[in-house]
Amino acid sequence: MEMKRRPGIGGLQTAAATRGQYRLIGENVAKLSTDLLKEQLATFRSHLEEFARKHKNDIRKNPTFRAQFHEMCAKVGVDPLASNKGFWAVLLGIGDFYYELGGQIVEICLATKPHNGGLLSLQELCSLLGQKRKNAREPVSVDDCLRATSKLKEGLAMATRTASADTGFPVFLPSPPLQVV
């Protein structure tokens, strides 16, 4: 009958040295992966900036292209509307566009409140915005209205459904209470 030998001090030291080597290799791989990811993100950002510069006029003037640009940005976790003073707002000028649009939406909602009881359909809002902005350079789409209302402060009670308007269900915007305005 053969007895199993337990590792001695030499075996324990060898095991500890092996674990240390694996830890160092793991740290090196993690550092390389992090560096590579940072490099890829920098490349991606520069290409996205170049794309935005190249298509700046299309983004500003074409509502369909603007919606596609926002969708593309959302897929990679970039919000060009995060601030009207951020990088994207400076590059594209779209932050101001949506904040201005949001102000006009509030004006329209308050003006129509006595007639509709405070609920305005998204389609009617877009139509009224089109009339109000007939001299504006940028046309306004349903997607623009949804984005502008989503950027308004919650204190204005302008909650909208995040579903797209082509789901078949009507989307209504509640008017903000007069005390808030």
N, C-alpha and C positions, 0 to 999 in steps of 0.2 A: 504494500500500500504506500503510495507516494503522497507526501505532504505538499500542499501548496505553499509556495514561498511568498511571504509578504515582502513588499519593496522595502529596502533599507533606506538609509539616509541618502545614498547615491541615487536610488530610484526616485526619491522625492525631489531631490535637487534637479534631476533631469526633467521630471514632469513640470516643475516650476519654471525652468528655463524654456521649455517648449511652450508653455502657456504665455510666457513673456514675449517670445518670438511671434506667436500668433497675434497677440495684442498689438505689437508694433506693426505687423503686416496689415492688420485690420485698420489701424489708425492711418497708415499710409494710403490704403485703398480709399478710405473715407475722405481724406484730404484731397486726393486726386479727383475723386468723384465730385466733391464740392467745387474744386477749382474749375473742372470741366463744365459743370452746371452754370457757374458764374459767367464763364466765357460764352456759353451758349445763350444765356439770358441777355448779355451785353450785345451779342450779335443780333439776336432777335429784336431787341429794343431799337437798335440802330436801323434795322430793316423796316420795322414798323414806323419809325419816325420818317424815314425816307419815303415810304409809301404814303404817309399822311401828308407830307410836304408836296409830293408829286400830284396827289389827288385832292388837294385842299379845296379847290374850287368846286369839284364834283361833290365832295362831302358837304360843303356849305349849301350848294344850290339844288342838289338832287335828293329828294327825301328818300327814295328807294335805296340809293347808294349809301346815304347816311345811315339808314337802318341796317344795311348789310355790314357797314363798318362797325357799328355798335355791337352787332351780333358777333362779329369776328373778335372784337376786343373782349367781349364778355366770356367767350370760350377760353381765352388765355388769362383771364383774371385781371384785365386792365379796364378801369372805368374812366373814360375820358371826361366824364361829367362830375367826377369826385369833387372838384372845386373849380370855381370860376377864376381862380388865380394860379391854378396848377399848370404843369408843363403842357398838357394837351389843350387846355383852354387858351394858353398863350400861342401855341402853334397853330391851332385851328380856329380859335375864336368861337368855338361852339358852346362853351360854358355860358357866355353872355347871351347867346341866342336862346338857350333854354331858360335862363332866368328871366329874360325879357318876355318870352312866351308864357312863362308861368304867371308873371304879373298881368299879362293881358287875359289869361284864362280866369284869374280871380276877378278882374274887372267885368268880364262877360258874365260870369256866374252871379255876381252881385247884381248886375243890371237886369238879368233875366229872372231873378229870384221871385219877384212879385207875380210873374206870369206863369212860372212852372213849379212854384212851391219849393224850390231849392234843389230840384233834380233836373239835370240837363244831360241829354244823351250825348255820347261821344261824337256821333255823326253830326248832330246839330251844332255842337261846340266847334267842330272843325269847319263847318260851313260859316258860322259867325266869325271865327278867326280869319277865314279867307276874306270875308268882307272887310273886316277891320284892318287887315294887312295887305290890301290890294296893291299898295305902292312899295311893299317890302321886297327886298332882293331875293330872300330865300322863301320858297314855297313851303307850306306846312302840311305834313301828313298825319294820319291817325297815330302812327308810331311816335311822331314828334310830340303830339299832345299827351300821349301816355308817359313819355319820358319826362316832359316838363312837369306834369302833375306829380310824378313820383319824386321829383327833386324839391318840390315845395315842402316847407316845414310841416310836420305833423300837426302843429298847433292851428293850422288853417283848415283842418278837417277835410283835406282834399284827397281822401283815400280812394284809390282806384284798384280795380282788379288787375292783377299782373298778367292775366291771360290775354292773348292777342285778340284784337277786335274781330278777326275772321273765324271765331269759334262758332258763330251763329247766334250767340246770345248778345242782347244789347248791353252796352256798358254805359252806366250812368255815373255822373259826377255829382256828389252832394256839394252845395254851395257852402262857403265858410260862414260861420256865425258872424253877425255884424260886430259883436263885442271884440272879436279878435282883430278885425281890420281896422 
